[in-house]
Amino acid sequence: MAGIDVSKIKQDFPILNRVINGKRLVYLDSAATSQKPKQVIEKIKDYYENYNANIHRGIYKISEEATEAYIDSKRAASKFINSSSYNEIIYTKNATDSINLVALSWGEQNIKSGDHIMISEMEHHSNIVPWQMLAKRKGAVLDFVRVNDDLTSLDKDSLAENLDKCPKIVALTQVSNVLGTINDIRGISREAHSRGAMVLVDGAQSTPHMPVDVKDLGADFFVASSHKMLGPAGLGILYASSKVLEEMPPLIGGGDMILTVEKERSTWNTIPWKFEAGTANIEGGIGFGAAIEYLNSVGMSRIREHEKEITRYALEMIEGIKNVRAYGYPANNIKDKAGVISFTIDGVHPHDVATIFDSDGVAIRAGHHCAMPLVKSVLHLPAVSRMSFYIYNDERDVDAAVEAIKKTKTIFKKV
Ligand SMILES: Cc1ncc(COP(=O)(O)O)c(C=O)c1O
């Protein structure tokens, strides 16, 4: 498949040897969090066993080694998304934390009463709530670009209408975690910039699965989470250009983010450290570096091609099953769809679907997927079931999911 040897890759993921309810674990919930290869696990273990020390401060060997490994990870992250230098990479807790940092620091400084903030109906809560809170504090207006009637992509008229309100910031997801839609961020950011807006790209679901280039996308801010990219949890990226970061005030005060502290005042450290107060998630950063190395060794274009094939294969199968509906782009239009398939089985609650899948060892997610405005107000559903793919999934995994759909239908007598 697209030059990816999935059976070999599976061997790197110890958890895939688990047996659940007498069946091999088929993990189809990578949009929630990814599994971790032994290369990442061993890198973290190696840090704990051989050079565990705090960074920046120590003038001794193992502290220098830890500092270097942490900064190396930032260098790798910078290269991975094509930023100009690691100074433009701030490590946060996760993508959510990164968006909040922008809303609280840049937003607090730049958003005024009556300003427009533009997001869309397909955003994750983490790209809705921080803007709602900011809008409320400032008396600004939060605008939602509509999803089109066939539930595939952002509605072009609604997009144009909202851009014409000249928003101060446009914050959009590159890939929807429910529909799998890949938005045309490049085109939208060109339009947004021509009206003077800043652009924040939520790359939580794109960065793990396809080549990402913040310059090509025209992203002023870009966020992602390590745990969805084969790396450890508790570590996120915030990218912004040096110029933007220099102008933003720090959010959290404390150690490491200062240059000098006097009784009355303090001065700030250089970027990116100005935004990283207190002891960093050192093992998280080092593990994330190993995850990026692993992804690079497979190749992001190959990962994207592999997931396209798997998604097309899964959709073709699902579309052939009566009374099952998949949302977003169909099998014959996979160009702008990532490896995320939300679906429903007529007359069966999505939570029951996920429970029956689990009885066959197939892990999928059911619920509103932290996208209530999309699931409840656009799809008009209480919940959907969702399967999502990654490099360690193959056609056999899809076959197991399809069997679980058939089993569900039989149990609920929906044939
Ligand atoms: C599109 C999107 N944005 C943001 C997030 C938030 O990521 P995290 O929980 O790692 O902050 C998610 C998580 O599922 C997501 O799917």
The ligand as an SDF file (V2000), in Angstrom:
LIG
                    3D

 16 16  0  0  0  0  0  0  0  0999 V2000
   -9.4950   19.4740   15.2280 C   0  0  0  0  0  0  0  0  0  0  0  0
   -9.0190   19.4350   16.6450 C   0  0  0  0  0  0  0  0  0  0  0  0
   -8.5650   20.5500   17.2080 N   0  0  0  0  0  0  0  0  0  0  0  0
   -8.1070   20.5730   18.4630 C   0  0  0  0  0  0  0  0  0  0  0  0
   -8.1040   19.4420   19.2260 C   0  0  0  0  0  0  0  0  0  0  0  0
   -7.6240   19.5280   20.6400 C   0  0  0  0  0  0  0  0  0  0  0  0
   -6.4990   18.7610   20.8360 O   0  0  0  0  0  0  0  0  0  0  0  0
   -5.9460   18.5740   22.3270 P   0  0  0  0  0  0  0  0  0  0  0  0
   -7.0470   17.9190   23.1130 O   0  0  0  0  0  0  0  0  0  0  0  0
   -4.7510   17.7250   22.1610 O   0  0  0  0  0  0  0  0  0  0  0  0
   -5.6450   19.9310   22.8360 O   0  0  0  0  0  0  0  0  0  0  0  0
   -8.5730   18.2510   18.6980 C   0  0  0  0  0  0  0  0  0  0  0  0
   -8.6070   17.0110   19.5070 C   0  0  0  0  0  0  0  0  0  0  0  0
   -9.2650   16.0620   19.2040 O   0  0  0  0  0  0  0  0  0  0  0  0
   -9.0450   18.2390   17.3630 C   0  0  0  0  0  0  0  0  0  0  0  0
   -9.5060   17.1190   16.8000 O   0  0  0  0  0  0  0  0  0  0  0  0
  1  2  1  0
  2  3  1  0
  2 15  2  0
  3  4  2  0
  4  5  1  0
  5  6  1  0
  5 12  2  0
  6  7  1  0
  7  8  1  0
  8  9  2  0
  8 10  1  0
  8 11  1  0
 12 13  1  0
 12 15  1  0
 13 14  2  0
 15 16  1  0
M  END
$$$$
